[in-house]
């Protein structure tokens, strides 16, 4: 059974983001918020791989490719958030989140679930922005009406 390219590339996004954040933690760079923003590059990479694959297969419909890229991005984001929630509980749950939220844009005392939900919203917005910008880039390769 062949794994759909959206799922495969979504898993690649998750692996890239996971390795990136674990490396940042190992190098004690996890407190630098601007380095956290670079995870969007992994989303670009995975969604662009999906679009390249679709183009090679002859799929040049703009709406279908937009849905494919967005699906890839969202899969990567959802798996990454689930991974973060599991990792947070392994590291100590809410106590671990308190140490993260000190250098993040949270007020009060977020829980693991609150932290995960807020990052989920951020990830969904990132996925939409990445899809939109990639579709603008790829638009010149698709036939127009």
Steps between C-alpha positions, in 0.01 A plus 500: 500500500638837397487788747338812353757770424317748726541269800859411409603865464306590815706243688816653350386839635448347845840329499672821391327713763565239771870471424530879475340564839684217674827635360412850621425360846827304506694816406308709758356721226135419570448836671567697182155569356628603158659158452163341576350687206731319258286186528292647220782402264420133561138564411609672178726208418233232550223687318734585212597131469132416463453765232810381311369145510158610376658697217711200393182289498332753272260633760485868414162606637549794732221412750600133524863591560407759760299238690787252468758750633271612782430138596874428511567805716214427738606137542850616592363758746254258665759226545751754635252633757409148611872425532552817704217408735642151558852641543371761746337234715818291492702805610273578794170628363388843616833569676679456168252729325558767764868501410413532131239770547745725684670571168184482290207733458277354771348667797389319811566132553433302182444127519634248251165491323467881488853529367431232238174661387657843464788356299248306294328825400837652419590194295173507305558865412857417395374215282252729326763770442752246368241350266397841371858614433596171336193516277603850392844364418368194313220689321726583205541128430129427484297575189264791532144514372 
